Structures are given as structure tokens and as C-alpha cells.
Amino acid sequence: MSPRRSYDQYCSAARALDAVGDRWTLLIVRELLAGPRRYTDLHADLPGVSTDVLASRLKDMERDGLVTRRRLPPPGAAHVYELTDRGRALLPVLQALGEWGAPLLAERRPTDAVRAHWFALPLLRSLAGLGDGVVQVHLDEGTFHVRLGTGTGPVYGEGPAPEAPDARLTLGPGACAALARGDLNLLTAVREGHVEATGEGPLAKALRHS
């Protein structure tokens, strides 16, 4: 295991960057906020990372108490990585970083990769204050779901929700990009027909009538 690199500064921001400032570390956290992931799944959803760098980052994150590694029981019999409580505490850090970076999302570049669930973090911010529940989201790139009001465990997941969602959102590419940049308010987008919100639960009604 490589020795820890440090800024050697008695400052909380510097110490935080000692732990999470390396390239790819926070994006690994982003992926693991969806719950336990296999190494191959992480590699598939982090296009551009080499296998050596990913393995090194995961070892560093284990050492720093951000992730743990465990073996699934049969018939899975695969190792998965998952966030510790300290790792999950980085959620508001990633949300704040995403909000700061939103104006940088101009036109999508030809070289830009995209995954549907990467929209989960800005959407969680847009849904804050509307109530608790599960929202299933359909984009051109795929489907994912987010969990509002959860204190522990995954805050989002790939694919349809395993249980009946409290609301469903359908977004076209234009609305999705505008919401991610902060150019469009979610409730305004629903009211003006840029986003379709369906469902009969309190959360769906809040989306349509707030």
C-alpha cells in the first residue's frame, strides 16, 4: 500500500484533502452512494479510470475508513465495496461541489461520458423539502431512483425502484441538462410541462401542485 501523501498543514480543509483530494476518490464515493458495488461495476461506471488507479484508490479509501470490502454470500460469492458512515457523510460535500460546478455544464462535449444515475445528486437537491419517499426517474440514458428522507443506506440506485415508487419523473435531454445546470427549477419544469410527474402519493402531488 502506498504511503499517505499529505499537505502537512494543521488545517481541517487540508486534512480533508489529504483523504479525498486525489483524482477519482470523490467520484468513487458518488458511485458508492448507490449502495454496495463490485469492482467491475465501479470500473464500468467510471470511464477513463485505469484498473491500477481504481484498485489503488479503493485501498487508500479502505485505509482511511471511507469504504469497507466484504464478500457476498452464495450464490453471489463476489466482493463488494460499500461506504462507511464516514464515507456517506461526504454526500453534502458532493452536493455542494456539484452545485458549485453546475454553471460549468455548458454544451455536452463529444468526449463526455454520461450515465443516467449521475443526475441523482442534483435531483436530490431539487427535491429537498417536498417530503420523504422514493422517486423513480426516466431519462433517455436510462432509469434510476432516489430516496428522500433516508438517514442511512443508499440515497439512490440504478434501474427501477425495487418497491412501488411514490412518484415518477420523466425528463427529456433538454430539461435534464437545464436542471443540472441550475437554469430550470424542477417545480417550474413540471408546471410548464418540461418534466412529467406521475403518481398519486403525497410526493407526486407535491411535485405537481407546489
C-alpha positions as CSV (number, residue, x, y, z in Angstrom):
1,M,0.0,0.0,0.0
2,S,1.4,3.4,-1.0
3,P,2.3,5.8,1.8
4,R,-0.2,8.6,2.6
5,R,0.5,11.8,0.8
6,S,-0.1,14.9,2.9
7,Y,-0.1,18.6,2.6
8,D,1.4,18.6,6.1
9,Q,-0.8,21.5,7.2
10,Y,-2.7,21.7,10.5
11,C,-5.9,22.8,8.8
12,S,-9.1,20.8,8.6
13,A,-9.6,21.6,4.9
14,A,-6.0,20.4,4.1
15,R,-6.6,17.2,6.2
16,A,-9.8,16.5,4.3
17,L,-8.0,16.9,1.0
18,D,-5.3,14.5,2.3
19,A,-8.1,11.9,2.4
20,V,-10.3,12.7,-0.6
21,G,-8.3,15.1,-2.8
22,D,-6.8,12.5,-5.1
23,R,-8.2,12.2,-8.6
24,W,-11.2,9.8,-8.7
25,T,-11.8,9.5,-5.0
26,L,-14.9,11.6,-4.7
27,L,-16.3,10.1,-7.9
28,I,-15.9,6.6,-6.3
29,V,-17.9,8.0,-3.4
30,R,-20.5,9.2,-5.9
31,E,-20.9,5.7,-7.2
32,L,-21.0,4.0,-3.8
33,L,-23.8,6.3,-2.6
34,A,-25.9,3.9,-4.7
35,G,-25.0,1.1,-2.3
36,P,-22.5,-1.8,-2.4
37,R,-20.8,-2.1,-5.8
38,R,-18.5,-4.8,-7.3
39,Y,-15.1,-3.7,-8.6
40,T,-16.2,-4.4,-12.2
41,D,-19.3,-2.2,-11.7
42,L,-17.3,0.6,-10.4
43,H,-14.9,0.4,-13.3
44,A,-17.7,0.3,-15.8
45,D,-19.3,3.5,-14.4
46,L,-16.0,5.4,-14.0
47,P,-15.0,5.7,-17.7
48,G,-11.4,6.8,-18.0
49,V,-10.0,5.3,-14.8
50,S,-7.4,2.6,-15.2
51,T,-7.7,-0.6,-13.3
52,D,-4.5,0.1,-11.3
53,V,-5.6,3.6,-10.3
54,L,-9.1,2.3,-9.2
55,A,-7.6,-0.5,-7.2
56,S,-5.1,1.9,-5.5
57,R,-7.8,4.4,-4.7
58,L,-10.1,1.8,-3.1
59,K,-7.2,0.6,-1.0
60,D,-6.5,4.1,0.2
61,M,-10.2,4.6,0.9
62,E,-10.3,1.4,3.0
63,R,-7.2,2.6,4.9
64,D,-8.8,6.0,5.6
65,G,-12.1,4.4,6.8
66,L,-14.2,5.6,3.9
67,V,-15.1,2.2,2.5
68,T,-15.2,-1.4,3.5
69,R,-14.9,-4.5,1.4
70,R,-16.9,-7.7,2.1
71,R,-17.8,-10.9,0.3
72,L,-21.4,-11.5,-0.7
73,P,-22.9,-14.8,0.4
74,P,-23.6,-17.5,-2.2
75,P,-24.8,-17.6,-4.9
76,G,-23.3,-14.1,-5.4
77,A,-19.9,-15.0,-3.9
78,A,-18.4,-11.7,-5.1
79,H,-16.6,-9.0,-3.2
80,V,-18.3,-5.6,-3.0
81,Y,-17.2,-2.2,-1.7
82,E,-19.5,0.0,0.3
83,L,-19.3,3.3,2.2
84,T,-18.8,3.5,5.9
85,D,-20.8,6.1,7.9
86,R,-17.8,8.5,7.4
87,G,-17.9,7.9,3.7
88,R,-21.6,8.5,3.5
89,A,-21.1,11.8,5.3
90,L,-19.5,13.1,2.1
91,L,-22.9,13.3,0.5
92,P,-23.4,17.1,1.3
93,V,-19.8,17.7,0.2
94,L,-20.5,16.2,-3.2
95,Q,-23.8,18.0,-3.5
96,A,-22.2,21.4,-2.7
97,L,-19.4,20.6,-5.2
98,G,-22.0,19.7,-7.8
99,E,-23.9,22.9,-7.2
100,W,-20.7,25.0,-7.5
101,G,-19.8,23.2,-10.7
102,A,-23.3,23.4,-12.3
103,P,-22.6,26.6,-14.3
104,L,-19.7,24.7,-15.9
105,L,-22.1,22.3,-17.6
106,A,-22.4,24.1,-20.9
107,E,-23.0,22.1,-24.1
108,R,-22.1,18.4,-23.7
109,R,-18.7,17.7,-25.3
110,P,-18.4,14.9,-27.8
111,T,-15.9,13.2,-25.5
112,D,-18.2,13.4,-22.4
113,A,-19.4,10.1,-21.0
114,V,-22.8,10.1,-19.3
115,R,-24.7,7.8,-17.0
116,A,-28.3,8.3,-16.0
117,H,-27.6,8.0,-12.3
118,W,-25.1,10.9,-12.4
119,F,-28.2,13.1,-12.3
120,A,-29.2,11.7,-8.9
121,L,-27.3,14.2,-6.8
122,P,-28.6,17.4,-8.4
123,L,-32.1,16.0,-8.5
124,L,-31.9,15.2,-4.7
125,R,-31.2,18.9,-4.2
126,S,-34.1,19.9,-6.3
127,L,-36.5,17.5,-4.4
128,A,-35.4,18.7,-1.0
129,G,-38.3,19.8,1.2
130,L,-41.0,18.1,-0.8
131,G,-41.4,15.1,1.6
132,D,-40.0,11.6,2.1
133,G,-40.3,8.7,-0.3
134,V,-38.9,7.1,-3.5
135,V,-38.9,8.8,-6.8
136,Q,-38.3,6.9,-10.0
137,V,-36.7,8.9,-12.8
138,H,-36.7,8.1,-16.5
139,L,-34.1,9.7,-18.8
140,D,-33.1,9.0,-22.4
141,E,-29.9,7.5,-20.9
142,G,-31.8,5.1,-18.6
143,T,-33.7,4.8,-15.4
144,F,-32.7,5.3,-11.7
145,H,-34.4,6.1,-8.4
146,V,-33.7,8.4,-5.5
147,R,-34.7,8.0,-1.8
148,L,-35.7,11.1,0.1
149,G,-35.5,11.3,3.8
150,T,-33.3,8.3,4.3
151,G,-30.9,8.6,7.2
152,T,-28.8,5.6,6.3
153,G,-28.2,3.4,3.3
154,P,-28.2,4.2,-0.4
155,V,-29.6,7.6,-1.4
156,Y,-30.1,6.4,-5.0
157,G,-29.9,3.3,-7.1
158,E,-29.6,2.3,-10.7
159,G,-32.7,1.0,-12.5
160,P,-36.3,0.9,-11.4
161,A,-37.0,1.1,-7.7
162,P,-37.4,-2.3,-6.1
163,E,-40.6,-1.2,-4.5
164,A,-43.5,0.8,-5.8
165,P,-42.2,4.4,-6.1
166,D,-44.1,7.3,-4.5
167,A,-43.6,9.4,-7.7
168,R,-42.3,9.0,-11.2
169,L,-40.5,11.7,-13.2
170,T,-39.8,11.6,-17.0
171,L,-37.3,14.1,-18.3
172,G,-36.1,14.9,-21.9
173,P,-32.5,15.7,-22.5
174,G,-33.1,19.5,-22.6
175,A,-34.9,19.6,-19.3
176,C,-32.3,17.3,-17.7
177,A,-29.4,19.4,-18.8
178,A,-31.1,22.7,-17.7
179,L,-31.9,21.3,-14.3
180,A,-28.4,20.0,-13.8
181,R,-27.0,23.5,-14.7
182,G,-29.5,25.2,-12.4
183,D,-31.1,27.0,-15.3
184,L,-34.5,25.5,-14.6
185,N,-36.4,24.9,-11.4
186,L,-37.9,21.4,-11.1
187,L,-41.3,22.6,-9.9
188,T,-41.5,25.1,-12.7
189,A,-40.4,22.5,-15.2
190,V,-43.3,20.2,-14.0
191,R,-45.8,23.1,-14.1
192,E,-44.7,24.1,-17.6
193,G,-44.7,20.6,-18.9
194,H,-41.0,20.2,-19.4
195,V,-41.0,17.3,-16.9
196,E,-43.8,14.8,-16.5
197,A,-44.6,13.9,-12.8
198,T,-47.0,11.0,-12.2
199,G,-48.3,9.1,-9.2
200,E,-51.0,9.6,-6.6
201,G,-49.0,9.8,-3.4
202,P,-48.2,13.0,-1.4
203,L,-44.8,13.3,-3.0
204,A,-46.2,13.2,-6.6
205,K,-49.0,15.6,-5.7
206,A,-46.4,18.0,-4.1
207,L,-44.4,17.9,-7.4
208,R,-47.5,18.8,-9.4
209,H,-49.1,21.4,-7.2
210,S,-46.3,23.1,-5.2
